[in-house]
Amino acid sequence: MDDKIFSDACPGGGRDSYNPKLPTKVIIYAYTQRIYSSRQIAKAVRENVMFMWIAGRQRPDFRTINRFRSERMKDVLETIFN
Protein backbone atom coordinates (compact mmCIF):
# COMPACT_ATOMS: atom_id res chain seq x y z
CA MET A 1 0.00 0.00 0.00
CA ASP A 2 1.12 3.50 -0.69
CA ASP A 3 1.80 5.55 2.45
CA LYS A 4 0.37 8.63 0.74
CA ILE A 5 -3.14 7.25 1.35
CA PHE A 6 -2.57 7.46 5.10
CA SER A 7 -0.79 10.81 5.14
CA ASP A 8 -3.59 12.45 3.16
CA ALA A 9 -6.27 11.09 5.51
CA CYS A 10 -4.35 11.87 8.73
CA PRO A 11 -2.56 15.19 8.36
CA GLY A 12 -1.29 15.18 11.95
CA GLY A 13 -1.52 17.71 14.70
CA GLY A 14 -3.33 17.40 17.98
CA ARG A 15 -2.59 14.71 20.51
CA ASP A 16 -0.77 11.49 19.75
CA SER A 17 -2.81 8.70 18.24
CA TYR A 18 -2.23 5.28 16.76
CA ASN A 19 -0.39 5.12 13.49
CA PRO A 20 -3.21 4.63 10.93
CA LYS A 21 -1.49 1.52 9.57
CA LEU A 22 -1.98 -0.33 12.87
CA PRO A 23 -5.79 -0.33 12.97
CA THR A 24 -5.87 -0.93 9.21
CA LYS A 25 -3.80 -4.10 9.58
CA VAL A 26 -5.85 -5.25 12.55
CA ILE A 27 -9.17 -4.66 10.78
CA ILE A 28 -8.06 -6.41 7.58
CA TYR A 29 -6.83 -9.43 9.54
CA ALA A 30 -10.01 -9.49 11.65
CA TYR A 31 -12.17 -9.50 8.53
CA THR A 32 -10.19 -12.43 7.14
CA GLN A 33 -10.92 -14.28 10.39
CA ARG A 34 -14.66 -13.41 10.12
CA ILE A 35 -14.57 -11.05 13.08
CA TYR A 36 -16.56 -7.90 12.36
CA SER A 37 -17.58 -6.54 15.76
CA SER A 38 -15.32 -3.83 17.14
CA ARG A 39 -15.67 -5.33 20.63
CA GLN A 40 -14.62 -8.76 19.37
CA ILE A 41 -11.69 -7.24 17.49
CA ALA A 42 -10.54 -5.40 20.63
CA LYS A 43 -10.86 -8.63 22.62
CA ALA A 44 -8.83 -10.52 20.02
CA VAL A 45 -6.07 -7.87 20.21
CA ARG A 46 -5.85 -8.53 23.97
CA GLU A 47 -6.08 -12.34 23.84
CA ASN A 48 -5.02 -13.72 20.44
CA VAL A 49 -1.28 -14.01 19.76
CA MET A 50 -1.61 -13.30 16.02
CA PHE A 51 -3.58 -10.12 16.68
CA MET A 52 -1.04 -9.07 19.33
CA TRP A 53 1.78 -9.51 16.82
CA ILE A 54 -0.05 -7.58 14.08
CA ALA A 55 -0.88 -4.77 16.51
CA GLY A 56 2.67 -4.58 17.80
CA ARG A 57 1.40 -5.35 21.32
CA GLN A 58 -0.63 -2.14 21.32
CA ARG A 59 -4.22 -2.42 22.49
CA PRO A 60 -6.70 -0.12 20.78
CA ASP A 61 -10.08 -0.32 22.49
CA PHE A 62 -13.34 -0.99 20.69
CA ARG A 63 -14.26 2.71 20.51
CA THR A 64 -11.00 3.53 18.76
CA ILE A 65 -11.46 0.71 16.25
CA ASN A 66 -15.08 1.69 15.58
CA ARG A 67 -14.26 5.39 15.21
CA PHE A 68 -11.36 4.55 12.92
CA ARG A 69 -13.35 2.43 10.49
CA SER A 70 -16.57 4.45 10.51
CA GLU A 71 -15.39 8.06 10.60
CA ARG A 72 -11.72 8.74 10.28
CA MET A 73 -10.55 6.30 7.62
CA LYS A 74 -13.77 5.19 5.95
CA ASP A 75 -12.67 6.32 2.47
CA VAL A 76 -9.20 4.82 2.88
CA LEU A 77 -10.61 1.43 3.90
CA GLU A 78 -12.96 1.48 0.91
CA THR A 79 -10.00 2.22 -1.38
CA ILE A 80 -7.93 -0.57 0.14
CA PHE A 81 -10.71 -3.15 -0.13
CA ASN A 82 -11.47 -2.17 -3.74
Sequence and secondary structure as in RCSB ss.txt:
>XXXX:A:sequence
MDDKIFSDACPGGGRDSYNPKLPTKVIIYAYTQRIYSSRQIAKAVRENVMFMWIAGRQRPDFRTINRFRSERMKD
VLETIFN
>XXXX:A:secstr
  THHHHHH    SS    THHHHHHHHHHHHTT   HHHHHHHHHH HHHHHHTTT    HHHHHHIIIIITHH
HHHHHH 
